[in-house]
Amino acid sequence: MVDVPADNAGSENRTSGSDADSGSTLPHAGQGGSGVARWVADLDPGYFASVMASGIISIGASLLHARLVSDITLVVAEAAFVVLVVAYGVRAVAFREQMRSSLRNPATAMGYFTLVAGTNVLATRLLMAGHPLVTVILGAVAGVLWVVLSYGLPWSIIVAARRPVLGDINGTWLIWVVATQSVAVVAGGLAATSPWRPLHDGLPIVAVVLWGVGIMLYVVLIVIIFLRLFLVEVTPGEMGPAYWIAMGATAISVRAATGILAIHDQAAASMLREMHPVLVGLSVIVWSFGTWWIPLLILFGLWRHVLRHYPLSYEPRLWSVVFPLGMYTVASLTLGQTPGLEFMASIGRVWFWVGVGGWVAVFGLLLGVLLRPLCSRAEPGTPEA
């Protein structure tokens, strides 16, 4: 967990909601059961972004036939998925108060949508690997969870003692868009490639409807977030990695649209033929807006770490930077298959290595946190704990 520098101490109360849960301490070697229990109790609601990030890098690598990278990141995504499902399950049972508090906090609650998005990203990768049954199961679980969270989280925030104000809203809220579009991606993928005929009838409609919902959610939320940035003072602690989701949400919206365009089922042919210009046109606009975000987000990072000297160390929400990098690659590669848009595929092939570099950097920071206690004990003269 990164500490807020002293010059931001005056904003600590306002920052705590958005940042306190963003860096749950990892269980260090030698801490034993108490360290693991503390990690689970303080588990970041958005930690499933690690599954999203690893899964999307694997998808991009698969599209570019970089098999080794794809296999390594897929294994990491699967391992993270299993560990986090167990951890969140234990937290829901053993640390109900902490979980209930984070669900009612407008600055952290939307992080739980990473469970939906992470599950669907992994499901999509497994569908590419030839496992449609696993994809159906994971997609169904994620779909139910999306319904519960889409209505349950706003309700839990409203019935809490306080309403969200602009200062409580941050880039994490855009994970709602990512989760929505991830359901559309899985629905479109199954509709296009599933060997089971019943899935071909209803899933194209599900994909189109949820893609539309995701687009409208993005429009609403991005206006609110711009107002928050312009009208409320932003501290370095608040200008965190989650704002990269503004770009990632546009990229997965493009990917959801290209998935719908790939459906060639006769039952949905008429609807998809009428929607083709809308899907392509809006995808180009959304992709362009996402591209516009990239230099601005880099400037945010320079302001935070270079000008304001905010420490750069491991925090779970760094995965929220890696996922948009990988998602932009996949969106560019898939939309770049459209005649006249081939330049996007060229950008995607280059940008893929930016995403891989980001994944390696964050994974390296994570390993450093995990291995630091072991290295400390190995140094001569270091007393035993």
Secondary structure per residue as TSV (DSSP state, phi and psi in degrees):
chain	resnum	aa	ss	phi	psi
A	1	M	-	360.0	129.8
A	2	V	-	-86.8	142.0
A	3	D	-	-92.1	145.8
A	4	V	-	-74.8	128.1
A	5	P	-	-59.3	160.6
A	6	A	G	-61.3	-32.1
A	7	D	G	-70.6	-6.5
A	8	N	G	-110.7	12.4
A	9	A	G	-60.3	-30.7
A	10	G	G	-65.9	-20.2
A	11	S	G	-100.4	12.0
A	12	E	H	-60.1	-40.5
A	13	N	H	-62.7	-42.2
A	14	R	H	-74.0	-31.4
A	15	T	H	-76.0	-29.3
A	16	S	H	-57.6	-35.1
A	17	G	H	-66.0	-37.9
A	18	S	H	-92.4	-20.9
A	19	D	H	-115.4	-23.2
A	20	A	G	-62.7	-36.1
A	21	D	G	-89.6	2.6
A	22	S	G	-86.5	-2.3
A	23	G	G	-145.1	52.5
A	24	S	-	-53.5	132.4
A	25	T	-	-63.3	133.4
A	26	L	-	-77.5	148.0
A	27	P	-	-71.0	116.5
A	28	H	-	-83.1	151.8
A	29	A	T	-60.8	134.6
A	30	G	T	96.4	-11.2
A	31	Q	-	-80.5	-22.8
A	32	G	H	72.3	-157.3
A	33	G	H	-61.9	-33.4
A	34	S	H	-64.9	-36.5
A	35	G	H	-65.8	-42.8
A	36	V	H	-64.8	-43.0
A	37	A	H	-62.2	-41.0
A	38	R	H	-65.6	-39.2
A	39	W	H	-63.0	-44.0
A	40	V	H	-65.9	-41.3
A	41	A	H	-62.1	-37.3
A	42	D	T	-100.4	16.1
A	43	L	-	-57.6	127.6
A	44	D	-	-60.6	129.7
A	45	P	T	-58.0	-23.5
A	46	G	T	-101.2	18.5
A	47	Y	T	-65.5	-19.8
A	48	F	T	-66.7	-7.2
A	49	A	H	-60.7	-24.1
A	50	S	H	-65.9	-37.0
A	51	V	H	-68.7	-42.7
A	52	M	H	-58.3	-46.7
A	53	A	H	-66.1	-48.5
A	54	S	H	-65.8	-39.9
A	55	G	H	-65.3	-41.1
A	56	I	H	-74.5	-32.6
A	57	I	H	-63.8	-39.0
A	58	S	H	-63.8	-40.1
A	59	I	H	-64.7	-46.9
A	60	G	H	-60.8	-41.8
A	61	A	H	-64.8	-37.5
A	62	S	H	-65.0	-40.9
A	63	L	H	-63.6	-30.7
A	64	L	T	-98.2	7.4
A	65	H	T	61.9	29.9
A	66	A	-	-90.5	79.5
A	67	R	H	-63.6	-42.8
A	68	L	H	-61.5	-47.6
A	69	V	H	-61.6	-41.9
A	70	S	H	-62.8	-43.8
A	71	D	H	-67.4	-42.7
A	72	I	H	-63.4	-48.4
A	73	T	H	-69.4	-29.6
A	74	L	H	-66.3	-42.7
A	75	V	H	-61.9	-42.6
A	76	V	H	-63.1	-42.0
A	77	A	H	-62.6	-43.7
A	78	E	H	-65.1	-42.7
A	79	A	H	-64.6	-44.4
A	80	A	H	-62.7	-38.5
A	81	F	H	-60.0	-47.7
A	82	V	H	-64.1	-47.8
A	83	V	H	-61.1	-44.4
A	84	L	H	-73.3	-34.3
A	85	V	H	-60.5	-44.4
A	86	V	H	-64.1	-44.8
A	87	A	H	-63.8	-44.4
A	88	Y	H	-67.1	-35.3
A	89	G	H	-63.6	-44.2
A	90	V	H	-64.9	-40.3
A	91	R	H	-63.3	-39.1
A	92	A	H	-64.6	-29.6
A	93	V	H	-92.2	-47.9
A	94	A	H	-90.7	-22.2
A	95	F	-	-130.9	56.9
A	96	R	H	-62.6	-38.3
A	97	E	H	-64.9	-43.2
A	98	Q	H	-63.0	-40.5
A	99	M	H	-69.3	-40.6
A	100	R	H	-64.3	-38.8
A	101	S	H	-63.8	-43.4
A	102	S	H	-69.2	-28.9
A	103	L	H	-71.1	-25.8
A	104	R	H	-97.8	-1.6
A	105	N	-	-92.1	115.1
A	106	P	T	-61.7	-20.3
A	107	A	T	-82.1	-18.8
A	108	T	T	-121.9	-22.0
A	109	A	G	-57.9	-41.0
A	110	M	G	-66.1	-14.5
A	111	G	G	-60.7	-24.4
A	112	Y	G	-66.8	-16.8
A	113	F	H	-66.9	-13.6
A	114	T	H	-65.8	-24.1
A	115	L	H	-61.7	-41.8
A	116	V	H	-67.6	-51.2
A	117	A	H	-64.7	-43.7
A	118	G	H	-62.2	-42.6
A	119	T	H	-62.0	-42.2
A	120	N	H	-73.0	-34.5
A	121	V	H	-63.5	-44.4
A	122	L	H	-64.0	-40.8
A	123	A	H	-60.8	-41.0
A	124	T	H	-64.6	-41.5
A	125	R	H	-64.8	-39.6
A	126	L	H	-70.3	-29.8
A	127	L	H	-65.1	-40.5
A	128	M	H	-63.7	-29.8
A	129	A	T	-83.3	-0.9
A	130	G	T	90.3	34.4
A	131	H	-	-123.7	68.2
A	132	P	H	-64.5	-33.8
A	133	L	H	-65.1	-44.2
A	134	V	H	-61.9	-39.1
A	135	T	H	-63.5	-42.3
A	136	V	H	-61.0	-44.1
A	137	I	H	-65.3	-50.1
A	138	L	H	-64.1	-40.2
A	139	G	H	-64.9	-38.4
A	140	A	H	-66.2	-43.5
A	141	V	H	-61.6	-45.9
A	142	A	H	-64.4	-37.1
A	143	G	H	-63.2	-44.1
A	144	V	H	-64.2	-42.8
A	145	L	H	-64.1	-36.4
A	146	W	H	-62.0	-43.8
A	147	V	H	-61.3	-45.7
A	148	V	H	-61.5	-46.7
A	149	L	H	-72.8	-37.6
A	150	S	H	-61.8	-32.2
A	151	Y	H	-103.9	-31.6
A	152	G	H	-73.3	-41.0
A	153	L	H	-67.0	-49.3
A	154	P	H	-57.2	-38.8
A	155	W	H	-65.7	-43.3
A	156	S	H	-64.6	-34.1
A	157	I	H	-70.4	-40.0
A	158	I	H	-67.5	-41.9
A	159	V	H	-79.0	-9.3
A	160	A	S	-67.3	171.0
A	161	A	S	-67.0	-21.1
A	162	R	S	-131.3	149.6
A	163	R	-	-87.1	151.3
A	164	P	-	-67.3	136.3
A	165	V	-	-111.1	171.7
A	166	L	G	-55.6	-36.3
A	167	G	G	-66.3	-19.1
A	168	D	G	-90.8	-11.4
A	169	I	-	-95.4	131.6
A	170	N	-	-141.1	-172.7
A	171	G	G	-60.3	-20.4
A	172	T	G	-58.4	-29.6
A	173	W	G	-61.4	-25.7
A	174	L	G	-73.1	-9.9
A	175	I	H	-64.2	-24.9
A	176	W	H	-57.5	-43.2
A	177	V	H	-64.9	-46.2
A	178	V	H	-59.5	-44.0
A	179	A	H	-63.3	-42.5
A	180	T	H	-61.2	-47.2
A	181	Q	H	-69.2	-27.9
A	182	S	H	-66.2	-35.1
A	183	V	H	-65.5	-40.2
A	184	A	H	-63.5	-38.1
A	185	V	H	-63.1	-46.4
A	186	V	H	-65.6	-42.1
A	187	A	H	-61.5	-44.7
A	188	G	H	-65.7	-39.7
A	189	G	H	-64.3	-43.4
A	190	L	H	-68.5	-37.5
A	191	A	H	-64.1	-32.1
A	192	A	H	-85.1	-30.0
A	193	T	H	-126.3	-8.4
A	194	S	-	-64.5	139.5
A	195	P	S	-79.1	-4.7
A	196	W	-	-100.0	117.9
A	197	R	H	-58.0	-40.8
A	198	P	H	-57.2	-29.5
A	199	L	H	-71.2	-20.9
A	200	H	H	-76.1	-17.8
A	201	D	H	-82.7	-48.5
A	202	G	H	-97.5	-27.1
A	203	L	H	-66.4	-33.3
A	204	P	H	-58.7	-38.1
A	205	I	H	-67.6	-42.5
A	206	V	H	-58.6	-44.8
A	207	A	H	-62.3	-45.2
A	208	V	H	-65.8	-45.5
A	209	V	H	-63.2	-46.6
A	210	L	H	-70.4	-31.5
A	211	W	H	-61.1	-43.8
A	212	G	H	-63.4	-41.9
A	213	V	H	-61.4	-43.5
A	214	G	H	-62.3	-40.8
A	215	I	H	-61.7	-45.7
A	216	M	H	-67.7	-38.4
A	217	L	H	-60.7	-40.4
A	218	Y	H	-63.0	-45.2
A	219	V	H	-59.2	-46.0
A	220	V	H	-65.1	-49.6
A	221	L	H	-70.3	-36.1
A	222	I	H	-69.0	-31.9
A	223	V	H	-64.7	-44.9
A	224	I	H	-62.2	-41.4
A	225	I	H	-68.2	-38.3
A	226	F	H	-62.9	-42.0
A	227	L	H	-60.6	-41.6
A	228	R	H	-61.9	-42.4
A	229	L	H	-67.7	-36.7
A	230	F	H	-85.4	-28.5
A	231	L	H	-104.7	-17.9
A	232	V	S	-119.9	133.7
A	233	E	-	-58.4	133.5
A	234	V	-	-110.2	125.1
A	235	T	-	-92.8	161.9
A	236	P	T	-57.0	-34.0
A	237	G	T	-64.6	-31.5
A	238	E	T	-85.5	-27.1
A	239	M	S	-80.0	63.8
A	240	G	-	-93.7	-174.6
A	241	P	G	-60.3	-22.5
A	242	A	G	-60.3	-23.3
A	243	Y	G	-68.8	-16.9
A	244	W	G	-64.9	-18.7
A	245	I	H	-65.1	-21.6
A	246	A	H	-58.3	-38.2
A	247	M	H	-79.5	-41.2
A	248	G	H	-61.8	-34.3
A	249	A	H	-66.5	-36.1
A	250	T	H	-68.1	-39.8
A	251	A	H	-65.4	-43.3
A	252	I	H	-72.9	-24.9
A	253	S	H	-66.1	-38.7
A	254	V	H	-65.2	-43.9
A	255	R	H	-62.6	-38.6
A	256	A	H	-63.1	-40.1
A	257	A	H	-65.9	-42.4
A	258	T	H	-67.5	-29.6
A	259	G	H	-66.1	-38.3
A	260	I	H	-66.8	-40.4
A	261	L	H	-63.1	-24.2
A	262	A	T	-82.7	-5.6
A	263	I	-	-77.6	126.4
A	264	H	-	-124.5	39.6
A	265	D	-	-86.6	137.6
A	266	Q	G	-63.0	-35.8
A	267	A	G	-63.8	-31.7
A	268	A	G	-104.9	8.1
A	269	A	H	-60.1	-43.1
A	270	S	H	-64.3	-47.1
A	271	M	H	-62.3	-45.0
A	272	L	H	-69.6	-32.4
A	273	R	H	-65.7	-40.7
A	274	E	H	-69.5	-31.5
A	275	M	H	-87.9	-10.6
A	276	H	H	-52.6	-49.9
A	277	P	H	-62.0	-36.8
A	278	V	H	-66.3	-45.6
A	279	L	H	-62.3	-46.4
A	280	V	H	-68.5	-46.2
A	281	G	H	-62.1	-48.4
A	282	L	H	-66.6	-34.3
A	283	S	H	-63.2	-41.1
A	284	V	H	-63.3	-42.7
A	285	I	H	-63.7	-46.6
A	286	V	H	-66.1	-42.0
A	287	W	H	-60.9	-41.1
A	288	S	H	-64.2	-41.7
A	289	F	H	-65.7	-39.4
A	290	G	H	-63.0	-39.6
A	291	T	H	-63.7	-39.2
A	292	W	H	-59.3	-33.6
A	293	W	H	-65.0	-31.2
A	294	I	H	-58.9	-53.0
A	295	P	H	-60.4	-36.8
A	296	L	H	-64.0	-42.4
A	297	L	H	-66.0	-35.2
A	298	I	H	-64.8	-41.4
A	299	L	H	-62.7	-40.2
A	300	F	H	-57.2	-44.8
A	301	G	H	-65.4	-40.5
A	302	L	H	-64.4	-41.6
A	303	W	I	-61.2	-42.3
A	304	R	I	-68.4	-49.3
A	305	H	I	-95.6	-31.1
A	306	V	I	-93.4	-52.6
A	307	L	I	-77.1	-37.5
A	308	R	S	-103.5	0.9
A	309	H	-	57.7	36.0
A	310	Y	-	-73.4	131.1
A	311	P	-	-64.7	137.0
A	312	L	-	-98.6	104.2
A	313	S	-	-144.3	173.6
A	314	Y	-	-66.3	133.4
A	315	E	-	-146.2	145.5
A	316	P	G	-54.6	-32.4
A	317	R	G	-76.9	-2.0
A	318	L	G	-62.0	-26.5
A	319	W	H	-64.9	-20.8
A	320	S	H	-72.8	-11.4
A	321	V	H	-87.8	-41.1
A	322	V	H	-66.1	-41.9
A	323	F	H	-58.7	-49.1
A	324	P	H	-60.0	-35.8
A	325	L	H	-61.5	-46.2
A	326	G	H	-70.3	-36.2
A	327	M	H	-68.8	-35.2
A	328	Y	H	-63.7	-37.7
A	329	T	H	-60.2	-50.9
A	330	V	H	-64.5	-42.0
A	331	A	H	-61.7	-43.1
A	332	S	H	-67.1	-40.3
A	333	L	H	-66.1	-41.1
A	334	T	H	-77.7	-44.3
A	335	L	H	-69.5	-26.8
A	336	G	T	-68.0	-7.6
A	337	Q	T	-79.7	-11.2
A	338	T	S	-74.2	132.5
A	339	P	T	-53.4	130.3
A	340	G	T	93.1	-11.4
A	341	L	-	-115.3	22.4
A	342	E	H	-60.8	-24.5
A	343	F	H	-61.4	-28.0
A	344	M	H	-65.1	-39.2
A	345	A	H	-63.6	-37.9
A	346	S	H	-63.0	-41.5
A	347	I	H	-62.8	-42.3
A	348	G	H	-62.0	-38.3
A	349	R	H	-65.7	-35.0
A	350	V	H	-77.1	-43.9
A	351	W	H	-65.7	-23.5
A	352	F	H	-53.6	-41.6
A	353	W	H	-73.0	-24.1
A	354	V	H	-64.9	-44.1
A	355	G	H	-63.8	-41.6
A	356	V	H	-62.9	-43.0
A	357	G	H	-60.6	-41.5
A	358	G	H	-63.8	-40.9
A	359	W	H	-64.3	-44.6
A	360	V	H	-62.1	-41.9
A	361	A	H	-63.1	-46.9
A	362	V	H	-69.6	-40.2
A	363	F	H	-63.6	-36.9
A	364	G	H	-64.6	-41.6
A	365	L	H	-62.3	-39.5
A	366	L	H	-63.2	-46.5
A	367	L	H	-61.7	-37.3
A	368	G	H	-61.1	-40.8
A	369	V	H	-66.2	-41.0
A	370	L	H	-70.0	-36.0
A	371	L	H	-93.2	-13.4
A	372	R	H	-55.3	-44.5
A	373	P	H	-62.4	-36.8
A	374	L	H	-64.8	-41.8
A	375	C	H	-65.3	-37.5
A	376	S	H	-64.8	-41.2
A	377	R	H	-68.9	-26.6
A	378	A	H	-79.0	-15.7
A	379	E	S	-70.7	137.3
A	380	P	T	-59.2	137.4
A	381	G	T	84.7	-2.4
A	382	T	-	-78.6	120.8
A	383	P	-	-66.2	148.2
A	384	E	-	-69.8	142.3
A	385	A	-	-72.2	360.0
